[in-house]
């Protein structure tokens, strides 16, 4: 079995969506002076590789801590276009879907949808119909295009959270 890391590293000064909180990773304790290491993190819930909650775009919808954990993993396929999408599994897209792809994606009833960069115009309709979305995935090109694999992208349990950074991975047989 091979594990493919699909997550961007979190680091001070990394790229963020305009207007989101700047990312700061700062060492606050060191082994040399304190006997242990601790870092403080300042970041937004949509930093780097992250998952969006349904409450991200619509008030009153499920927050990240209310979405059942079984929505954050499952069989998936890498897809290169919205043509002939597999039905009922996760879709990891090695292209950035546009608004014209939304109906085709929804008709495929995916468990979740992820790519390197999902625009809000694509996220909103997917989240509105209950499809979990992942954004900021990396290394999608290292996934097989011809067979399914297992995907895992668990969020932090942020009370009332509209999203969460994740450590997204694919397990390939």
PEKARA-V356264 format. One record per residue. N is the residue number from 1. SS is DSSP state (hx for helix, st for strand, lp for the rest). D_CENTER is the distance of its C-alpha to the mean C-alpha in Angstrom with 1 decimal. Layout:
n=[N:N]
ss=[SS:SS]
d_center=[D_CENTER:D_CENTER]
This chain:
n=[1:2:3:4:5:6:7:8:9:10:11:12:13:14:15:16:17:18:19:20:21:22:23:24:25:26:27:28:29:30:31:32:33:34:35:36:37:38:39:40:41:42:43:44:45:46:47:48:49:50:51:52:53:54:55:56:57:58:59:60:61:62:63:64:65:66:67:68:69:70:71:72:73:74:75:76:77:78:79:80:81:82:83:84:85:86:87:88:89:90:91:92:93:94:95:96:97:98:99:100:101:102:103:104:105:106:107:108:109:110:111:112:113:114:115:116:117:118:119:120:121:122:123:124:125:126:127:128:129:130:131:132:133:134:135:136:137:138:139:140:141:142:143:144:145:146:147:148:149:150:151:152:153:154:155:156:157:158:159:160:161:162:163:164:165:166:167:168:169:170:171:172:173]
ss=[lp:st:st:st:st:lp:lp:lp:lp:lp:lp:lp:lp:lp:lp:lp:lp:lp:lp:lp:lp:lp:lp:st:st:st:st:st:st:lp:hx:hx:hx:hx:lp:lp:lp:st:st:st:st:st:lp:lp:lp:lp:lp:lp:lp:st:st:st:lp:hx:hx:hx:lp:lp:lp:lp:lp:lp:lp:lp:lp:lp:lp:lp:hx:hx:hx:hx:st:st:st:st:st:st:st:lp:lp:lp:lp:lp:lp:lp:lp:lp:lp:st:st:st:st:lp:lp:lp:lp:lp:hx:hx:hx:hx:hx:hx:hx:hx:hx:lp:lp:lp:lp:st:st:st:st:lp:lp:lp:lp:hx:hx:hx:hx:hx:hx:hx:hx:hx:lp:lp:lp:st:st:st:st:lp:lp:lp:lp:hx:hx:hx:lp:lp:lp:lp:lp:lp:st:st:st:st:lp:lp:st:lp:lp:lp:lp:lp:lp:lp:st:st:st:st:lp:lp:st:st:st:st:lp]
d_center=[22.3:20.1:16.8:14.5:12.2:9.1:8.5:10.4:13.1:13.7:17.2:19.7:19.9:16.6:15.6:14.3:14.3:18.1:19.2:16.4:17.8:18.8:17.4:20.2:20.4:24.0:26.1:28.3:30.1:31.4:33.1:36.0:36.8:35.3:34.9:31.1:28.0:25.7:23.3:22.4:19.0:18.8:15.4:13.6:10.9:8.8:9.8:8.5:5.2:3.7:3.6:6.9:10.1:12.9:14.9:12.9:15.2:18.0:20.2:21.1:18.1:16.3:14.7:12.0:14.9:16.6:14.1:15.5:13.8:14.6:11.9:9.2:10.9:13.5:15.1:13.4:14.9:14.3:15.9:17.7:18.8:18.9:22.2:22.9:19.4:19.6:19.9:18.1:15.4:11.7:11.6:9.9:11.8:13.6:14.8:13.7:14.8:17.4:18.9:21.3:18.7:17.6:20.5:20.3:16.6:17.6:20.7:18.9:17.6:14.3:12.7:9.3:8.4:6.1:7.8:8.8:9.8:9.7:12.8:13.5:16.2:13.8:11.2:14.4:16.2:13.4:12.6:16.4:17.1:14.8:11.9:8.5:6.1:2.6:4.3:6.3:6.4:10.0:12.9:12.2:15.9:16.7:15.7:18.7:19.2:21.9:20.8:18.1:16.3:14.5:10.8:9.7:6.6:8.7:8.6:11.8:14.4:15.0:17.9:17.5:14.0:12.4:8.9:8.1:7.3:6.4:8.5:7.0:10.3:12.3:15.9:18.4:22.0]
